[in-house]
Amino acid sequence: MERIDPATGDALEPIPDTSEEEIDAALDRAAETFETWRERPIGERQRLLAAAADVLRENTEEYAELMTREMGKPISGARSEVEKCAWVCEYYAERADEFLADEVFGSDPETRTFVSYEPLGPVMVIMPWNFPFWQVFRFIAPHLTAGNVGLLKHASNVPGCAQAIEDILLEAGYPEGAFQSLIVGSDPIEGVIRDDRVTAATLTGSEGAGRAVAETAGSEIKKSVLELGGNDPFVVLPDADIEAAARVGAQARTLNSGQSCIASKRFIVHEDVYDEFLAGFVEEMDALSVGDPTEEDTDIGPQARADLVEDLHDQVERTIEEGATCELGGEPLDREGFYYPPTVLTDVPHDSASACEEVFGPSAAVFSVANEAEAIELANDIDYGLGASVWTEDLEQGERVAREIEAGMTYVNQLVKSDPRLPFGGVKDSGYGRELARPGIREFVNRKTVWVQSADAN
């Protein structure tokens, strides 16, 4: 597997691919391990998860530097990602037994009726490069603790992260087949999902990849969960704290160098405060530091690959050709590596590239609307429905607007975030199913109804 340092464009040492024979052996190992892993008491699985949190924290710098080297994440954000992985491990180490406890339902007299939450088996886990540790641990923490095992197909530009995650679990004491990383491209994945030894699949990635996985899993009648793209609205109403909205809006657009499915991408601003918000937002975006991701004060590092810069710039150019005005940025930086500056577009046509497509980089589209109804209409006028952010001092209005926006998650006076304590996922072309919290751990389980009746009652 070839690797490129996105900060310099230099080649890193390649990592050997997993062969067809090794894939088959991994599938055998997963199936065999599941039979014993599922029988371990959940308390034991929780203790191993807590141990994984310890391994993560003990080696924070090593894992952070690996992420920065492979996909260009600014080092401060990489450290935060490792800490967040430890947090999700500790969260489920404390709560998994509660979330998976038998749930009693009332029925006939002299019976005990309940739902038991039992693991499904080996799960194919297909993950992206943008949060190379967090996305994977978002699966590991709930679903291995529920008694499943995992087979990871990570993004092709972060094979080192994939190997490191498997090693973390082994160091924490997990059995060898509980979680395995397959260093492969996309071609073998359909066959792995169809394999009888695999019972389910989950993917975080593009809409196209999600459709392919859903079609394959559906044809085999296997459970799937999809967390796909987004073009999240950031709605600013006239009574909002404009200074805070502009500051947090810039952060929400450029977290992870703008490479996030839940980044705010379409800024929908009431005309009464449009000029004030735009001035503050452009100032905040322009103040961000773009540079070497290994430097502590870097806000925005490189894009993860050269083709991603090309795709982003193509979207910006098409949007300008369709009538938008570029207020800031708009051209790749003339330097080594794959850098694109903070970019702000206004007068954006509602059917243009930046309005309709997922923009995966630090480019923001800003719109003016006349009233709340128009803001909601524009927010919903898209095929995606992942997250949304609403800004207002009137919390009743904020909640009302939040309910009207077609999204899996809407935050009022806060940027959209992935939090272990809250369900995460989208609607429409942003996917289906939920990750995290109680609903997340119950996605890959058999919700088995059990009816126990005394023989004397017959």
MARTI-297860 format. One line per 10 residues: number of its first residue (from 1); their letters; for each residue x, y, z of N, C-alpha, C. Coordinates in pm, whole numbers, plus 50000, padded with zeros to 5 digits. Layout:
<dobas>
NUM	A	X:Y:Z:X:Y:Z:X:Y:Z  ...
</dobas>
This chain:
<dobas>
1	MERIDPATGD	50086:49882:50000:50000:50000:50000:50090:50124:50000  50083:50203:49893:50166:50322:49882:50113:50432:49975  50206:50512:50029:50168:50622:50118:50243:50748:50077  50175:50863:50089:50235:50992:50057:50215:51086:50174  50320:51156:50214:50308:51259:50317:50243:51382:50252  50118:51416:50290:50050:51526:50222:50108:51663:50250  50191:51676:50352:50252:51805:50383:50369:51836:50290  50428:51731:50232:50546:51751:50148:50530:51691:50008  50439:51594:49994:50428:51521:49869:50528:51409:49857  50610:51385:49959:50712:51281:49956:50650:51145:49987
11	ALEPIPDTSE	50707:51042:49927:50661:50905:49952:50707:50858:50089  50618:50788:50159:50651:50720:50282:50675:50573:50252  50731:50503:50347:50757:50360:50327:50625:50287:50305  50614:50210:50196:50488:50138:50171:50467:50025:50272  50342:49983:50284:50306:49875:50376:50251:49759:50292  50297:49637:50315:50255:49524:50232:50104:49502:50236  50048:49469:50120:49906:49437:50110:49878:49301:50173  49752:49282:50212:49704:49152:50258:49668:49068:50137  49721:48947:50128:49696:48860:50012:49559:48795:50023  49514:48735:49912:49385:48664:49913:49387:48551:50015
21	EEIDAALDRA	49499:48480:50025:49510:48371:50122:49502:48425:50264  49563:48540:50287:49560:48601:50422:49420:48652:50455  49347:48703:50356:49208:48744:50379:49124:48625:50421  49140:48513:50351:49063:48393:50384:49097:48344:50525  49225:48348:50559:49265:48306:50693:49207:48400:50799  49203:48530:50768:49146:48625:50863:48997:48600:50884  48927:48566:50777:48784:48535:50790:48764:48410:50877  48846:48310:50856:48837:48190:50942:48863:48226:51088  48967:48306:51108:49004:48345:51245:48892:48425:51310  48829:48515:51235:48719:48595:51289:48602:48507:51331
31	AETFETWRER	48565:48412:51243:48452:48324:51274:48481:48238:51396  48604:48187:51405:48640:48103:51519:48645:48184:51649  48703:48302:51641:48714:48386:51761:48578:48428:51811  48486:48457:51718:48352:48500:51760:48286:48398:51851  48303:48272:51823:48235:48168:51902:48278:48170:52047  48401:48206:52073:48445:48214:52213:48430:48354:52270  48452:48456:52185:48442:48595:52230:48301:48627:52278  48200:48578:52207:48062:48610:52244:48025:48552:52380  48097:48447:52422:48066:48382:52549:48136:48445:52669  48230:48532:52642:48298:48598:52754:48199:48689:52827
41	PIGERQRLLA	48203:48695:52956:48114:48786:53029:48135:48929:52983  48029:49005:52976:48042:49142:52926:48132:49225:53016  48134:49195:53144:48225:49267:53233:48370:49250:53193  48405:49132:53145:48542:49108:53100:48571:49188:52973  48475:49191:52882:48494:49270:52760:48505:49418:52793  48432:49465:52892:48442:49605:52934:48580:49635:52993  48635:49542:53069:48768:49563:53127:48874:49572:53017  48863:49492:52914:48958:49500:52803:48945:49635:52731  48823:49684:52719:48804:49813:52654:48867:49925:52735  48854:49919:52866:48919:50017:52952:49071:50009:52937
51	AAADVLRENT	49123:49887:52921:49267:49871:52899:49310:49934:52766  49225:49925:52663:49256:49989:52535:49266:50140:52552  49180:50198:52636:49188:50342:52664:49323:50376:52725  49372:50291:52813:49502:50316:52875:49615:50312:52772  49608:50214:52681:49711:50204:52577:49711:50329:52489  49593:50375:52453:49582:50496:52371:49650:50614:52440  49618:50635:52566:49672:50751:52637:49823:50739:52659  49870:50618:52684:50013:50598:52707:50096:50627:52583  50034:50618:52466:50108:50634:52340:50049:50745:52253  49993:50846:52317:49925:50953:52244:50013:51016:52138
61	EEYAELMTRE	50135:51049:52173:50221:51119:52078:50253:51032:51957  50277:50906:51978:50308:50814:51868:50191:50807:51769  50069:50791:51821:49954:50777:51732:49920:50910:51664  49936:51020:51738:49909:51152:51679:50005:51179:51563  50133:51151:51585:50231:51173:51480:50205:51085:51358  50156:50963:51381:50123:50873:51270:50010:50931:51186  49905:50982:51250:49795:51044:51177:49843:51164:51097  49923:51247:51160:49975:51367:51093:50060:51330:50973  50140:51227:50987:50229:51185:50879:50150:51126:50762  50046:51047:50791:49976:50977:50683:49869:51062:50615
71	MGKPISGARS	49795:51145:50692:49688:51221:50627:49690:51370:50655  49794:51419:50722:49815:51563:50733:49737:51635:50840  49678:51562:50934:49601:51627:51041:49692:51713:51127  49656:51840:51155:49736:51920:51247:49757:51847:51379  49877:51854:51432:49916:51769:51544:49828:51790:51668  49784:51913:51692:49698:51936:51808:49565:51862:51792  49510:51863:51670:49387:51790:51644:49408:51640:51651  49526:51593:51612:49556:51450:51618:49561:51403:51763  49622:51482:51850:49624:51445:51992:49482:51441:52048  49401:51539:52010:49262:51542:52057:49186:51419:52009
81	EVEKCAWVCE	49218:51374:51889:49150:51255:51836:49185:51130:51918  49310:51117:51955:49349:51002:52039:49276:51007:52172  49269:51126:52231:49198:51140:52359:49050:51106:52343  48990:51145:52232:48849:51115:52210:48826:50964:52196  48922:50896:52135:48913:50750:52125:48917:50686:52264  49005:50738:52350:49011:50687:52486:48879:50713:52559  48820:50830:52533:48692:50865:52596:48582:50767:52555  48571:50735:52426:48464:50645:52384:48486:50505:52442  48613:50466:52457:48641:50337:52520:48595:50338:52667  48627:50443:52737:48588:50451:52878:48436:50460:52892
91	YYAERADEFL	48371:50532:52800:48226:50546:52807:48157:50410:52801  48195:50330:52702:48130:50199:52691:48182:50099:52794  48304:50120:52840:48353:50035:52949:48268:50053:53074  48211:50171:53090:48125:50200:53205:47978:50166:53180  47932:50176:53054:47788:50172:53030:47738:50054:52947  47826:49978:52885:47780:49874:52791:47688:49773:52857  47721:49729:52978:47635:49629:53043:47495:49684:53069  47486:49812:53102:47355:49875:53121:47277:49880:52990  47344:49919:52881:47277:49935:52752:47231:49801:52695  47298:49692:52732:47267:49561:52674:47196:49468:52773
101	ADEVFGSDPE	47157:49522:52886:47084:49439:52983:46949:49395:52925  46905:49277:52965:46773:49230:52921:46667:49334:52951  46576:49354:52856:46469:49452:52873:46338:49376:52891  46277:49391:53007:46157:49315:53041:46033:49385:52986  45942:49306:52926:45814:49355:52876:45703:49276:52945  45594:49342:52974:45481:49274:53035:45404:49192:52932  45351:49078:52977:45267:48995:52888:45166:48921:52974  45150:48790:52953:45052:48713:53028:45096:48689:53172  45001:48661:53259:45037:48619:53395:45119:48490:53390  45200:48469:53489:45283:48348:53503:45382:48331:53389
111	TRTFVSYEPL	45424:48443:53330:45529:48438:53227:45633:48545:53258  45752:48522:53205:45856:48625:53205:45892:48648:53059  45871:48770:53013:45899:48802:52873:45998:48918:52869  46101:48902:52785:46204:49004:52778:46272:48999:52642  46348:49106:52615:46432:49110:52495:46578:49096:52539  46648:49004:52475:46790:48983:52500:46868:49039:52381  46976:49112:52410:47057:49174:52305:47183:49090:52284  47186:49016:52173:47291:48918:52149:47370:48953:52022  47502:48934:52022:47585:48976:51909:47553:48899:51781  47583:48963:51666:47554:48901:51537:47670:48817:51484
121	GPVMVIMPWN	47794:48863:51503:47908:48788:51449:48014:48880:51391  48092:48831:51295:48194:48914:51231:48130:49024:51146  48179:49146:51164:48127:49262:51092:48238:49319:51003  48204:49345:50875:48297:49413:50784:48290:49562:50812  48404:49624:50842:48411:49763:50886:48491:49842:50782  48425:49933:50710:48490:50008:50603:48497:50154:50647  48618:50205:50664:48635:50335:50728:48718:50432:50643  48698:50563:50662:48765:50666:50583:48893:50715:50651  48963:50802:50579:49093:50851:50624:49085:50976:50709  48971:51048:50710:48972:51182:50768:48986:51184:50920
131	FPFWQVFRFI	48925:51086:50988:48947:51067:51132:48992:50922:51149  49118:50892:51118:49158:50752:51098:49157:50667:51224  49164:50728:51341:49149:50652:51465:49005:50660:51516  48949:50780:51523:48817:50799:51583:48708:50718:51513  48705:50721:51380:48599:50650:51310:48602:50502:51343  48722:50446:51357:48735:50303:51385:48697:50272:51529  48744:50354:51623:48708:50328:51763:48560:50354:51789  48497:50435:51706:48353:50454:51716:48279:50324:51687  48342:50237:51611:48288:50101:51592:48334:50007:51703  48464:50007:51729:48522:49909:51822:48455:49915:51959
141	APHLTAGNVG	48445:50035:52015:48403:50048:52155:48266:49985:52180  48162:50019:52103:48034:49955:52129:48024:49811:52078  48072:49785:51958:48033:49661:51891:48120:49542:51929  48249:49564:51959:48325:49454:52014:48280:49424:52156  48245:49527:52230:48199:49507:52367:48064:49437:52370  47984:49453:52263:47857:49379:52253:47879:49233:52219  48002:49195:52183:48032:49055:52156:48059:49021:52011  48056:49123:51923:48090:49101:51783:48242:49103:51765  48288:49064:51645:48427:49082:51608:48430:49165:51479  48545:49226:51449:48552:49317:51336:48664:49285:51239
151	LLKHASNVPG	48639:49315:51110:48739:49306:51004:48744:49444:50940  48856:49513:50953:48868:49652:50908:48928:49660:50769  48856:49729:50679:48915:49776:50554:48926:49928:50570  49047:49974:50599:49066:50117:50619:49097:50183:50485  49093:50317:50483:49127:50391:50362:49270:50361:50321  49295:50365:50191:49423:50320:50137:49539:50411:50174  49512:50536:50215:49622:50627:50250:49657:50625:50398  49590:50541:50479:49623:50535:50622:49644:50391:50670  49720:50311:50596:49740:50172:50639:49817:50161:50770  49905:50257:50798:49977:50254:50924:49884:50271:51042
161	CAQAIEDILL	49785:50358:51028:49686:50375:51134:49607:50245:51154  49572:50179:51044:49498:50053:51053:49576:49949:51133  49703:49936:51102:49786:49839:51174:49801:49878:51321  49818:50007:51347:49835:50053:51485:49712:50022:51569  49594:50038:51512:49471:50013:51588:49461:49866:51625  49492:49777:51531:49491:49634:51563:49591:49605:51675  49708:49666:51668:49810:49644:51771:49765:49696:51908  49693:49806:51910:49643:49860:52037:49555:49758:52108  49466:49695:52033:49376:49598:52095:49451:49474:52143  49549:49431:52064:49629:49316:52107:49705:49349:52234
171	EAGYPEGAFQ	49761:49468:52242:49834:49509:52362:49741:49518:52483  49616:49555:52458:49519:49566:52568:49471:49429:52616  49500:49323:52538:49463:49189:52582:49353:49122:52502  49306:49185:52395:49203:49124:52311:49259:49001:52240  49176:48899:52215:49224:48783:52139:49257:48823:51995  49343:48747:51932:49399:48783:51802:49292:48806:51695  49186:48730:51695:49086:48743:51589:48972:48837:51619  48978:48908:51733:48866:48996:51768:48856:49116:51675  48970:49167:51629:48970:49281:51538:49094:49271:51452  49072:49259:51320:49183:49241:51227:49177:49348:51118
181	SLIVGSDPIE	49292:49400:51080:49303:49499:50973:49345:49430:50845  49267:49447:50740:49300:49396:50608:49356:49511:50526  49482:49503:50488:49546:49610:50410:49517:49581:50263  49403:49626:50218:49355:49596:50082:49291:49720:50022  49277:49718:49889:49199:49820:49821:49052:49784:49825  48975:49846:49737:48830:49827:49740:48784:49699:49672  48864:49645:49580:48817:49533:49497:48772:49411:49576  48842:49367:49683:48799:49244:49751:48677:49261:49842  48632:49383:49865:48535:49407:49972:48399:49345:49943  48353:49352:49820:48223:49291:49789:48224:49143:49823
191	GVIRDDRVTA	48333:49074:49787:48342:48932:49817:48344:48904:49967  48412:48991:50043:48416:48972:50188:48277:48990:50248  48204:49091:50203:48069:49114:50256:47978:48996:50223  47993:48940:50103:47909:48827:50063:47947:48697:50132  48066:48690:50187:48114:48566:50248:48023:48524:50364  47996:48395:50372:47906:48345:50477:47963:48366:50617  48093:48386:50628:48153:48407:50760:48133:48549:50811  48084:48641:50728:48055:48779:50767:47905:48797:50780  47862:48860:50887:47718:48871:50915:47661:49010:50894  47747:49113:50884:47697:49250:50874:47809:49339:50821
201	ATLTGSEGAG	47773:49462:50786:47872:49557:50734:47837:49697:50778  47940:49777:50800:47921:49919:50828:48022:49998:50749  47980:50115:50702:48067:50200:50623:48049:50346:50664  48160:50415:50679:48162:50561:50684:48238:50606:50562  48173:50684:50475:48240:50723:50352:48148:50798:50259  48178:50786:50131:48105:50861:50029:47969:50798:50000  47884:50878:49939:47752:50828:49900:47765:50710:49803  47857:50720:49706:47875:50612:49609:47918:50483:49674  48014:50491:49766:48058:50372:49837:47946:50315:49922  47867:50403:49983:47755:50358:50065:47652:50283:49985
211	RAVAETAGSE	47621:50332:49866:47523:50264:49781:47573:50124:49743  47704:50114:49713:47760:49984:49675:47753:49885:49791  47791:49929:49911:47787:49841:50028:47643:49803:50062  47552:49900:50057:47412:49871:50087:47354:49771:49989  47388:49785:49861:47337:49693:49760:47389:49551:49784  47518:49541:49814:47576:49409:49838:47519:49346:49964  47518:49421:50074:47466:49366:50199:47318:49333:50186  47243:49420:50119:47100:49395:50103:47072:49270:50023  47150:49247:49918:47128:49127:49836:47157:49000:49913  47239:49010:50020:47269:48894:50104:47184:48892:50232
221	IKKSVLELGG	47093:48989:50243:47007:49005:50362:47093:49013:50488  47191:49103:50482:47278:49127:50597:47260:49270:50645  47264:49288:50774:47246:49419:50835:47359:49512:50792  47324:49639:50767:47426:49739:50737:47391:49871:50804  47494:49948:50835:47482:50084:50886:47571:50173:50799  47516:50285:50753:47590:50375:50666:47594:50516:50725  47715:50571:50736:47732:50711:50774:47803:50777:50657  47726:50855:50580:47775:50906:50452:47801:51056:50461  47798:51123:50347:47840:51262:50343:47735:51360:50392  47771:51486:50389:47679:51591:50430:47716:51723:50365
231	NDPFVVLPDA	47618:51812:50357:47642:51952:50319:47566:52036:50419  47617:52034:50542:47542:52080:50659:47514:52231:50656  47389:52270:50686:47356:52412:50699:47395:52467:50835  47433:52594:50836:47465:52669:50957:47377:52794:50949  47266:52792:51022:47162:52894:51008:47181:53002:51114  47193:53127:51069:47212:53241:51160:47087:53329:51154  47012:53333:51264:46889:53412:51272:46921:53553:51324  46830:53648:51308:46865:53789:51332:46902:53824:51475  46859:53745:51573:46891:53777:51712:47011:53699:51763  47085:53632:51674:47201:53553:51715:47313:53641:51768
241	DIEAAARVGA	47399:53581:51849:47525:53644:51887:47617:53633:51766  47626:53741:51689:47695:53734:51560:47844:53711:51578  47903:53771:51676:48047:53751:51699:48076:53603:51725  47994:53541:51813:48013:53399:51845:47984:53312:51723  47878:53347:51648:47843:53267:51531:47954:53270:51427  48014:53387:51406:48123:53398:51308:48245:53320:51354  48277:53330:51482:48395:53260:51535:48377:53108:51529  48264:53060:51580:48240:52916:51580:48214:52865:51438  48152:52950:51354:48130:52911:51216:48260:52883:51143  48360:52966:51162:48490:52943:51099:48553:52815:51151
251	QARTLNSGQS	48538:52789:51280:48589:52666:51338:48514:52545:51281  48381:52559:51272:48298:52449:51223:48328:52415:51078  48368:52515:50999:48398:52490:50858:48537:52430:50838  48631:52460:50928:48770:52426:50902:48829:52322:50996  48748:52266:51087:48799:52157:51169:48853:52046:51079  48966:51988:51119:49028:51882:51040:49061:51932:50899  49100:52058:50890:49132:52122:50762:49013:52118:50666  48893:52122:50723:48771:52124:50643:48726:51988:50594  48798:51883:50631:48771:51748:50580:48688:51669:50681  48562:51705:50691:48473:51640:50787:48332:51635:50730
261	CIASKRFIVH	48268:51520:50745:48132:51507:50693:48036:51599:50767  48062:51627:50896:47971:51711:50974:48020:51856:50984  48118:51893:50903:48157:52034:50899:48043:52118:50845  48022:52235:50901:47925:52329:50845:47977:52375:50710  47892:52371:50609:47937:52400:50472:47855:52510:50406  47725:52517:50438:47637:52621:50381:47594:52714:50493  47635:52839:50487:47604:52937:50591:47485:53020:50545  47372:52999:50610:47244:53057:50571:47210:53166:50672  47218:53292:50629:47219:53405:50722:47103:53500:50691  47030:53538:50795:46920:53634:50780:46975:53766:50727
271	EDVYDEFLAG	46902:53826:50633:46951:53947:50566:46978:54063:50663  46908:54067:50776:46927:54177:50872:47067:54175:50933  47129:54058:50940:47262:54047:51002:47366:53991:50905  47328:53983:50778:47416:53920:50679:47550:53993:50668  47549:54124:50651:47673:54199:50633:47764:54187:50755  47703:54196:50873:47783:54187:50996:47843:54048:51009  47762:53945:50984:47815:53809:50995:47925:53785:50892  47901:53825:50766:47999:53800:50661:48132:53866:50694  48129:53990:50740:48254:54060:50774:48330:53986:50884  48257:53944:50988:48322:53873:51097:48370:53736:51055
281	FVEEMDALSV	48292:53667:50973:48327:53533:50929:48453:53536:50840  48457:53628:50745:48574:53641:50658:48698:53674:50742  48682:53762:50838:48796:53798:50924:48846:53676:51001  48753:53596:51055:48791:53477:51131:48859:53374:51040  48805:53354:50920:48864:53257:50826:49003:53303:50783  49017:53432:50758:49145:53485:50711:49253:53478:50818  49213:53477:50945:49310:53476:51054:49365:53336:51082  49307:53234:51022:49351:53097:51048:49489:53073:50986  49571:53001:51060:49707:52971:51016:49709:52844:50933  49760:52854:50809:49773:52739:50720:49921:52703:50712
291	GDPTEEDTDI	49954:52576:50741:50096:52544:50735:50128:52402:50775  50250:52384:50821:50305:52254:50856:50220:52190:50967  50162:52073:50942:50075:52014:51044:50148:51968:51170  50280:51961:51164:50354:51923:51284:50377:52040:51378  50347:52162:51332:50365:52280:51416:50243:52301:51506  50268:52338:51630:50161:52348:51729:50058:52455:51694  50100:52564:51629:50008:52674:51606:49938:52667:51470  49952:52556:51399:49885:52540:51269:49737:52510:51290  49652:52588:51226:49507:52564:51231:49462:52471:51119  49517:52494:50999:49477:52417:50882:49601:52356:50818
301	GPQARADLVE	49603:52225:50809:49713:52156:50745:49682:52129:50599  49754:52039:50537:49728:52006:50397:49601:51924:50383  49546:51923:50263:49444:51825:50231:49513:51689:50221  49439:51583:50239:49501:51452:50259:49566:51395:50133  49517:51435:50015:49573:51383:49890:49568:51492:49784  49652:51478:49681:49655:51575:49573:49523:51582:49499  49459:51467:49477:49332:51467:49402:49221:51536:49479  49231:51540:49612:49130:51609:49692:49140:51760:49673  49261:51811:49661:49279:51954:49631:49221:51985:49493  49247:51898:49396:49195:51919:49261:49042:51919:49261
311	DLHDQVERTI	48982:51825:49334:48835:51818:49340:48778:51943:49407  48839:51986:49517:48791:52103:49589:48800:52227:49501  48914:52245:49435:48931:52363:49351:48834:52361:49233  48807:52242:49181:48710:52230:49072:48571:52276:49119  48533:52238:49239:48403:52282:49292:48399:52433:49309  48506:52490:49362:48512:52635:49380:48504:52706:49245  48580:52660:49148:48579:52723:49016:48444:52712:48949  48381:52595:48958:48249:52579:48896:48146:52669:48962  48157:52684:49095:48062:52770:49166:48079:52916:49123  48204:52960:49107:48230:53097:49061:48180:53115:48918
321	EEGATCELGG	48205:53017:48833:48157:53024:48694:48004:53033:48688  47939:52974:48788:47793:52975:48792:47737:53102:48854  47826:53196:48896:47780:53326:48941:47822:53370:49078  47895:53286:49153:47936:53322:49288:48051:53422:49288  48066:53491:49401:48177:53584:49422:48272:53525:49525  48401:53531:49496:48502:53481:49590:48548:53595:49679  48516:53587:49808:48552:53690:49904:48690:53666:49966  48735:53540:49964:48861:53504:50029:48910:53373:49969  49042:53362:49950:49101:53237:49904:49068:53207:49759  49039:53080:49733:48995:53040:49600:49100:52984:49508
331	EPLDREGFYY	49226:52974:49553:49333:52917:49470:49422:52828:49556  49463:52710:49504:49558:52627:49579:49685:52706:49610  49745:52678:49724:49866:52750:49764:49986:52699:49687  50073:52790:49646:50191:52757:49567:50304:52718:49662  50301:52594:49706:50402:52544:49799:50403:52391:49791  50504:52329:49850:50507:52184:49855:50388:52133:49935  50339:52017:49896:50227:51959:49968:50094:51997:49906  49988:51952:49971:49854:51962:49913:49768:52062:49993  49799:52190:49975:49738:52294:50059:49633:52375:49983  49523:52401:50055:49419:52490:50001:49381:52588:50112
341	PPTVLTDVPH	49367:52715:50080:49345:52816:50185:49198:52824:50227  49170:52884:50341:49031:52914:50377:48968:52998:50266  48850:52958:50223:48783:53020:50108:48640:53052:50144  48594:53170:50106:48456:53212:50133:48393:53257:50001  48278:53200:49969:48204:53234:49847:48069:53295:49885  48031:53401:49817:47900:53463:49836:47826:53467:49702  47701:53515:49705:47617:53518:49584:47613:53379:49520  47606:53277:49603:47616:53140:49554:47480:53094:49499  47472:53058:49371:47345:53007:49316:47302:52880:49389  47172:52864:49410:47122:52752:49488:47138:52619:49417
351	DSASACEEVF	47166:52621:49286:47187:52495:49214:47333:52476:49173  47423:52550:49235:47565:52542:49200:47635:52430:49276  47761:52406:49239:47837:52296:49299:47847:52308:49450  47883:52426:49500:47903:52442:49644:47772:52437:49723  47661:52458:49655:47531:52452:49721:47477:52310:49727  47511:52228:49629:47446:52097:49614:47537:51980:49646  47668:51995:49629:47761:51885:49649:47826:51893:49786  47877:51779:49833:47957:51783:49955:48093:51845:49924  48128:51949:49996:48256:52018:49977:48348:51974:50090  48453:51899:50054:48539:51838:50156:48671:51914:50162
361	GPSAAVFSVA	48667:52031:50220:48784:52117:50234:48740:52252:50286  48833:52344:50313:48800:52467:50386:48736:52576:50299  48631:52541:50227:48558:52639:50145:48414:52648:50195  48367:52771:50217:48234:52796:50271:48150:52873:50172  48023:52836:50162:47925:52909:50080:47832:52985:50173  47816:53115:50151:47734:53200:50239:47613:53251:50160  47494:53235:50219:47368:53273:50155:47294:53374:50242  47218:53462:50178:47131:53555:50249:46987:53512:50230  46908:53514:50341:46766:53480:50333:46685:53588:50403  46557:53598:50366:46473:53707:50414:46405:53676:50547
371	NEAEAIELAN	46386:53548:50578:46310:53513:50699:46338:53369:50740  46279:53330:50851:46299:53196:50905:46252:53089:50808  46137:53108:50749:46082:53008:50657:46175:52985:50539  46231:53091:50486:46324:53077:50373:46452:53007:50417  46496:53034:50539:46616:52967:50591:46593:52817:50601  46478:52777:50653:46447:52634:50666:46434:52569:50529  46369:52639:50437:46353:52584:50303:46488:52561:50236  46579:52658:50247:46710:52643:50187:46791:52536:50258  46782:52529:50389:46854:52426:50464:46814:52286:50418  46685:52268:50388:46633:52136:50351:46641:52108:50202
381	DIDYGLGASV	46678:52207:50122:46678:52193:49977:46806:52125:49929  46824:52002:49974:46946:51927:49942:46919:51779:49967  46995:51693:49900:46975:51549:49916:47034:51495:50044  47125:51570:50106:47188:51525:50229:47105:51563:50351  47132:51493:50463:47064:51525:50588:47142:51474:50707  47267:51518:50719:47349:51468:50829:47335:51556:50954  47396:51675:50953:47387:51761:51070:47344:51901:51032  47314:51982:51133:47277:52122:51111:47304:52200:51239  47328:52330:51223:47353:52418:51336:47265:52541:51322  47201:52583:51431:47110:52698:51431:47156:52796:51539
391	WTEDLEQGER	47161:52925:51504:47211:53026:51596:47104:53131:51622  47064:53143:51750:46962:53239:51793:46968:53253:51944  46933:53371:51994:46921:53392:52138:46788:53341:52191  46691:53321:52103:46558:53271:52139:46561:53119:52133  46576:53055:52248:46593:52910:52249:46468:52836:52204  46350:52893:52229:46227:52829:52179:46226:52831:52026  46266:52943:51968:46275:52951:51823:46383:52854:51772  46495:52848:51842:46601:52757:51801:46556:52614:51798  46483:52572:51901:46433:52435:51904:46329:52412:51795  46244:52511:51771:46143:52496:51665:46209:52479:51529
401	VAREIEAGMT	46309:52562:51500:46378:52551:51372:46454:52418:51364  46514:52378:51476:46588:52251:51479:46498:52135:51441  46373:52137:51488:46278:52030:51456:46238:52032:51309  46243:52150:51246:46200:52162:51107:46309:52123:51007  46433:52125:51049:46542:52092:50958:46554:51941:50943  46566:51897:50819:46574:51754:50788:46717:51706:50803  46750:51661:50924:46887:51617:50954:46881:51515:51066  46985:51432:51073:46992:51337:51183:47031:51401:51314  47092:51520:51308:47139:51590:51427:47131:51739:51402  47072:51813:51496:47071:51958:51486:47112:52018:51620
411	YVNQLVKSDP	47210:52106:51617:47263:52170:51737:47226:52318:51735  47180:52370:51848:47145:52511:51861:47257:52581:51938  47312:52687:51875:47422:52764:51933:47545:52678:51964  47569:52581:51878:47685:52493:51891:47713:52431:51755  47838:52398:51730:47869:52327:51606:47831:52180:51620  47809:52115:51508:47774:51973:51509:47897:51893:51550  47878:51796:51638:47991:51718:51687:47950:51572:51705  48051:51488:51712:48032:51346:51740:48070:51322:51885  47972:51283:51966:47987:51271:52111:47944:51131:52153  48027:51054:52225:47989:50918:52263:47856:50907:52334
421	RLPFGGVKDS	47813:51014:52400:47690:51009:52481:47564:51029:52398  47579:51067:52269:47464:51102:52185:47463:51020:52058  47344:50980:52011:47337:50907:51884:47387:50993:51769  47454:50929:51674:47516:50997:51561:47473:50929:51432  47424:51009:51335:47387:50953:51206:47296:51048:51131  47262:51012:51007:47188:51102:50922:47065:51040:50860  47000:51121:50773:46885:51078:50695:46910:51114:50549  46817:51079:50462:46829:51103:50318:46960:51041:50268  47032:51109:50182:47153:51050:50124:47271:51050:50220  47250:51092:50344:47356:51087:50444:47360:50953:50518
431	GYGRELARPG	47273:50861:50480:47284:50727:50535:47171:50689:50628  47193:50578:50698:47092:50526:50792:47161:50449:50903  47085:50431:51011:47142:50369:51130:47203:50475:51219  47239:50435:51339:47297:50527:51436:47420:50465:51500  47516:50552:51528:47635:50513:51602:47630:50581:51738  47703:50525:51833:47724:50584:51966:47599:50579:52055  47621:50608:52182:47518:50609:52286:47448:50472:52292  47331:50468:52355:47257:50342:52366:47208:50291:52229  47152:50379:52143:47107:50327:52012:47221:50268:51930  47342:50325:51940:47452:50277:51860:47495:50136:51894
441	IREFVNRKTV	47503:50103:52021:47551:49970:52060:47449:49862:52024  47326:49903:51996:47221:49806:51963:47202:49787:51812  47290:49843:51729:47274:49827:51585:47313:49687:51538  47422:49631:51591:47468:49500:51546:47443:49394:51653  47318:49382:51693:47276:49277:51787:47144:49217:51738  47120:49095:51781:46990:49031:51762:46902:49068:51880  46797:49143:51853:46702:49179:51959:46607:49062:51976  46649:48967:52056:46577:48840:52066:46467:48848:52172  46344:48821:52130:46232:48812:52224:46231:48674:52288  46225:48671:52421:46224:48545:52496:46098:48542:52582
451	WVQSADAN	46022:48433:52569:45899:48411:52647:45922:48289:52735  45918:48306:52865:45940:48196:52960:45812:48179:53040  45752:48061:53027:45623:48035:53092:45631:47906:53173  45574:47909:53289:45571:47790:53372:45494:47678:53302  45546:47557:53314:45477:47442:53252:45338:47423:53313  45325:47463:53439:45194:47446:53506:45089:47539:53449  45132:47645:53377:45036:47740:53325:44970:47694:53195  45022:47583:53138:44963:47533:53013:44837:47450:53040
</dobas>
